[in-house]
Amino acid sequence: MKRFSIIFLIFVLASCEQNFLERSPIIGITQDNFYQTEEDAIAAVNAAYSTLQFEVSPGGHFRWFWGDIMSDDSDKGGSGDNDAYELLLLETFQGPVNTDLLEGEWSACYEGIYRANTVLEYIPAMEISDATKNQVIAEAKFIRAWLYYNLVTIFGDVPKVDRLLSASEYNMESSPKSEIWALITQDLTDAMAVLPAKSAYPSEDLGRITRGAVKALLVKSYLWQENWSAAQSMAEEIVNSNEYQLTPNYADIFTTGGENNMESIFEIQYMNASGGNWGKNNANEGTFSNVFQRARGAFEGYGFNIPTQDFVDEFSAEGFEDPRLSATVFREGDAMGDRGIFTKDATGMPFDFYAKKYFNNKGEEAPFGDPNPNGGTNDRVIRYADVLLMHAEAAAKNGNEAAAKSSLNAVRARASTSSQVLPDVTSSGQVLIDAIYRERRIELGMEGHRFFDLVRTGRGTSVLGSLGYTEGKHNVFPIPQSQIQATNGAIKQNPGY
């Protein structure tokens, strides 16, 4: 399933059920006649998948907003401070609580959770094959778990909606993070028992959730909960499955040809020919990341997510330039694909660097319609290198330093080139753990991980304190004020906001 086909009507009808309570439909799909066939079940879970692609609903929200711009790896960029000013306030830890940026993330996640819950409500009673039924239910559980993972790591305590709600339950209070993590873990454990390995899927199902993706998200969840033993064990299951390998050439990962490659574990699919448009893009299957991150001026982008000098300098901290820098950042004089040579005159902006991993060539733009909301670059959410580094971290925390160094140095060996071989890390103790953290910054740079890694490992104040970060407050972002109002105050604002 390289690209997802979407059916929305049944979900619109379900949302508006009360308005039509006394009416008999004249014709068409209703909640009562939809859940009949295996095709209906697949269409229902596909509609839940589609929410993974939401980026403007209502405000722009991207993993790289929270993971990169809020960290020390990148700055907002754009045409100046007033361009997405609310994003500037968020990256300098000044709020605000009433922005569409927060509302967009919150609403997209809960829309997806609603659709997953709808699948989990109606599919079990369908008279279809057990194989299809179990597969669809497992996929819905993963989707719900992934969306709750985003919510709990961005907002902290959030409402636990694990079923379709009645009208009397809409003013729901937030649940403690521990309950959200428990739901995530249970959903993923259930899905893991059902979903096939990556190699078991036919090509037409490319993009569906695999057992490896479930296990990888479990590893991430265990790290957040500091369950080092479970994290190490689960990561080793992924490694020992022989389903994944490191792509030999690091730079190949982020090309069009590198989509869904041997290293890909969880990748959100986008296409450049969906015909999507601007506005609330619930029907878009193309990404806005390409145009938002591409340089301005001759390169026809908006120039957000600008790599910092500190981030670029990290690639030379060992006394040589790490080869991964050239695949991560554009520097002046670099060819920006088929769009021309990067100069400040060509961009019309003062920035020294631009992000490269979401760059798309002119020749890769949508063949019809507006190319800007139809970027085709998949979101590489979890790669095998990420799993190896999570395994290294968990093993080091467990005192198994030999295993930690093995995984860490495998990632470094892949990054080596004929002209620059990265030496093995041989350190121990905290120095080894710090080396693993540094490797995550370089290997996964500009992929939406950095802020969350800093918060998760308790380094927020030491790294981001000069930018305004305060421990105990900025570990999470403010709850959208609109949600507090919509629940008549049942949801409480996060401390300090």
N, C-alpha and C positions, 0 to 999 in steps of 0.2 A: 504494500500500500504506500507507494512512493509519495503520492499526494492524496489528501483526504477529501472524499466527497461528503458534502454536508447536507443534512436535512434538518431544518429549523422549525417547521410548521407545528409539529407535535409539541415542541417545547413552548412555543408561543401560546398554543391552546391551553397547555397545562397551567401556564402562568396566569392566564385570564379565565380560569375555570369558573370562578365565582360570578363573573360578569355574564356568563352564558348559562347559568345554572338551570334556568327555566326554559331554555331554548333548544329546539331540535335542529341540528344542522341539516341544511338542504342537500349538500353534496360535499364530498371531499374527505380528507383524513381527519379523524378525531382520536382522542385518547382511547376511546373504546374499541375502535376498529383498526388501530395501527399495529399493535403488538401481536402479529399473527404468524409471520414467517421468519425464517432465518435471515432473510434479507432485511427485514424490519429490525431485527436485533442488532445486526451489524451497522445499519444506518444509525441506530440510536447511539451506539458507542462511538461511531464516527463523529457524531455531533458533539460528544464530550471531548474527543481528541481535538476538535477544531478550536476549542478555547485555549489550547496551548499556543496557538498562533496569534492570539489577540495581542496587539501592541498599542492600539489607540482606542480606549474604551472606558471612559470618554477621553481622558488625557493620555499622553504618551507615557508608556512605562516599558522598560526593557531590563533584562538582567544586568546589562552593563551600566545602567543608571545607578543601581544600588551597589553592585559589586566593584565597579571601576571608578566612576566619578566620585562616589562617596569615600573613596580611599585615597592613598597617596600616589596611586599609579596614574591618575589622569585628572584633568580639569574639565569643567563643563564645556568651554569653548563657545562655538557659535559666533555671531557677529559682534558680540560685546556683552556686557553685564545684563543689559535689558532684554537680551534674547533668551527666552526661557528663564526669566529672573527668579521664579520660584524654585527652579532647579539649583540656581546659585545659592539660594537661602538654605536649601537642604544640604548641599555639599559643604557649606560652612557651618552646619549644625545650628541653624537659627530657625528651624521649623520650615514652613508654616504648617498648620494643621488643616487648612481649608483649601488645599490645592487639588486640582484634577489629577496631578501626578500620583498622589497617594490613593485617591478615589479610583483611578484607573486600575491600579494593581489590585486593590481590594475587590472591586466589582468583577474583574475578570476572573479572579480566583474563585469567588463564590458562585459566579455563573457556571464555571466548570464543575464545581462541587455539586451544584443543583442538578446539572445534567448527568453527572455520574450517579448521584442518588436516584435519579429517575430510572436509570438503567437497573440499578440494584433493587428498585421497588418492583418493576414490572417484568423483567426478564425471567426471574425464577419460576413464575407461573406459566410461562409460555410452553406450548407443546412443540418443541424443536429438539434436535439432537442434543444429547448431553455434552458432546464435544464443543459444539458451537456455544451453547449456554454457558458452560464453564469458562470458555475462553473469553467471552464478552464480559462476564462478571469480573474475571481476574483483571482484564484491561481497565475496566471502570474503577476497580479498587486501586490500581497503580495511579491512575490519573488523579483520583481523590487524594491519595497519599502525596503525590508530587505537589499538588496545589496547596495542601496543608503545610508541606515542608516550606514552600515559599512564604506562606502567611506567618508561620511561627518564627522563622528566621528574620523576617522583615518587621513584624509587628509584635511578636511575643505572645501574650495571652490573647486568644481570639475565640469567638463563638464556635463551639463544636457542633456542627450540623451534620449528623451522620445518618439522616433519613429525610424524607420529604416532610415538611412542617405543615401543621394546620395553622389557620389564621391566628389562633390564640397564642401561638408559640413564636410569633415573629419578633417580639421584643425580648430577645434572648441575650443573656449576659455572656461575657467572655468566660472561657474555661481556662484553668491553669495550663501553662505550657506542658506540664507533665502529662496531662490528659491528652493533649494534642499529639505529643510524641508517642504515647501508647496507642492511639488510633492509627498513626502512621505506621508504626511497627507491626500492628496486627494486620492492617490492609496489605502491607508488603509481604508479610509471612504467608498470608492466604494466597496472594497472587503468585508467589514463588513456587508454590506447590503445583500450580496448574500450567503456567505459561511455558512454551517451548524455548529451547535454546535458539540462538541466532541462526545457526546452521540449519535448523529444522524448518524455517520459513521458506516458502516459495518466493520467487522474485516479485510477484505481484503484491506481496504483503510487506514489502520493504517499508520500514517506518513504524510498523507495529511494535508494541512493547515486548521485549524478550525477557527470559529469565535472568540474563546477565544484567539488564537494565534494572530489574527489581533488586537484585543483590547489590548492585553498585549504590543505589539510593539507600539501601539498608546500611551499607558501610558509612555513608555520609551521616545518616541519622544516628548511628552508634557513636561516631566521633563527637557529634554535638552533645551527646549524653555522657561522654567520657567512659563509655563501655569499651575499653581498649581490647579486651579479650574477644568479645563478639565481633568487633570491627576487624581485627586481624584474621580471625577464623573465616569470616565471610569474604574478605578480600582474597584470601588464599583459595577459596572455592572458585572464585572467578579466574584467578591465575591458573589453577590446575585444570580448569575446564578446557583449556587449549582452544577456546572460541575466539580469542583476541590476540593480536600482536601489535607491537609498535610499528607504525609506518616507517620504513627505512629513512625517508627524507622528510624531516620535520616540516619544511615549507609546503610540501604537497598536501598536508592535512587540510589546508584552508583554501584550496582551489576548488573550482567546480568539480573537477575530476576526483577530488579527494573526499567528496561527500559519501557518507555511509561506507567508509573504507574499513580495513581490517582493525583499525583502532577505535572505531565508533561504537559506543555502548548505548548512549541515549542521545538522539539527535532530533530536534524538532524540524520538521520538513517545511520548506517554503518553495514556491515556484515563481518564475518570472512571467507567466502567461495566464494568470488567474483573472485578469480584468478587474482587479480590485481598484478602489478609489479612495479619496480622502474622506475624512469624517469618521464617524464611529465605525471602525473597520471589522465588525463582527463577521462579515462575509469574505474578508480578504484571506488569500492564501499566499500572498507575497509579503516580504519583510520590508519595513521602513529603515532597518539598520543600515543598509547600503548607502542610501542618500543622506541619512542623518550623520553618518561618520565620515563620509567622503569630503575632501577639501572643497572650499568655496571657489569662486572665480571660474577659471577655465575648466575646473573639474566638476562643476555643476552639483556640488553637495552643500551641506549646511555646516560642516566642520565642527560637530560636537565630539566629545570624548577625546580630548587632546592629551597624549602621553606627556607626563611631567619629566623634567630634567632628572629628578631623583630616580624615577623608574628607569630611564635610559642609562643612567650612571651605574645602576645595579648590574648591568650586563658586563661591565668592565671591572667589577670589584675584585676579581681573582687575578688581575694583572694582565688580562687579555680580553679581547672582545668575544663574548659568547656568540656562537653562530646563529642562535635563535633571534637575536636582535633584528637582523635583516628580514626575517619573516614576520616580525611583530610590529615594527615601526617604520614609517617612511621618514627619511631625512632629506634635507635639501640636496638637490642634485640627483635623487633617485628617480627612476622612471616610474610613474604611477600607471602601470599597465599600458594600455593603448590610448590613454588620455593625455599623455604628455609628461614632461619633466617637471618635477616639483621645484618651484622657486616661490619665494614670497610674493614676487610681482605677479606670478600666475594665479596665486590664490587670493591676492588682495588682502591678506591677513598677516599678522606678525608671528604666527606660530612656527616654531622650529620643527615640530614633529606632527605626524598624523598616524592614527591607528591603521593597521594594514590588514588585519585578519578578516574584516568585513568589507574589504574593498572589492568592487566589481568592475570589470572592464566595460567599456562602451559596447563592445560586441556581445556582451552577455545580458544587455538590457531587454526588457519585455518587447516582444515583437509587435505588440499592438497596445493601444491605450497609453496612459501616463506611466512611464517607467518608474516613477518615484515610489508609489505604494506597491510596486510589483517586483521588488528585489528578490532574487532567487537564491540567496545564500542561506543554507541551513544553519541553525543554531547548534553548535557542538556543545551540548550540555555536559555530558560526561564522556571523557575519553579514557582509554586504557592507561595512559600515562597518569591520569588523575588517580585511578585505582591503585597503581603501583606506589604512588607517593602517599596515599592514605594508608596503604599497607605498611610502608616504611615508618610512618608516624606512629601507628598503633603498635607495631612491633617494638619500636624504640621505647615507647611508654611502658610496654610489658617487659622491658629488659632484654629482649631478644635482638641485640644489636647486629648480629651477623645477618639475620633476615632483613633488618631495616636497611643495612648498607647494600645488600644485594639488590633490593628493589630500587633504592635511590640511585645506585650506580648504573642500573640498567637504563634508566631514563637519561642519565648523563651520557652514557655511551651512544645512545641513539642520536643525541644532539651533536656529537662529534662529527667533524669533517676531516678530509685528508689534510687540510691546512691547519686545523685546530682541534686537537684531541683534548677532551675535558678529563682531567685526572680524577681517579676514584677518590671519594670521600673516605677517609680512614679514621676520623675522629670518633669520640665516644661521649656519653653523657649529654649534658645540655648543649654542648658544641655540635653534636650530631643532630639533635632535634632542631637547633637553629639552622643547620645546613639543609634540613628537609623543608623547613618553612621557606627558606630562601629559594630553594629549587621550585617550590610551588609558585612563588611570585614570578619567576622567570619562565618556567615551562607553561604555565597557564595564564600568562600575562594578557590583559585585555579580553579575557573570556568570562568576566563577571564573577570572579572568585575572591578577589583580594580583601574587600571590606569584611566579608563574612569570615574569612580565615583569621583576620585580625581580631574580630569580636570573639569568635569561637575559642581562640587560643589565649585570650586575655591580654592581648598586646595593643588594644585600641588606644589606651591613654599614652603609652610610650611612643607610638608611631603617629597618632593623629591628634594628640593633645594640643599641639601648636596650631592646629586647624580649627580648634574649638570643641573637640570631642571630650565628653565627660563620662567617665565610667558610671554605670548605674542609670544613666539617662539615655545616652546615644547608642547603647547596645541595640536598641530597637528604634524604629521610626514612629512618629505620632499616628494614632488612629485617625482616619479621616473624620473631620468634624461632622460631615454629613451623615455618617453612620451612627454617631452618638445621638444626633437629633432624630434620625429615623427610628431609633429604638426607644425614644422618649427617655434617654439617659440610662438605659439598662446597660449598655456598653460604656465603660469608663475609660477616660483618656489615660494614656501611659504616664507614669510619674515624670514630673518635670516639665511637661508640655502644657 
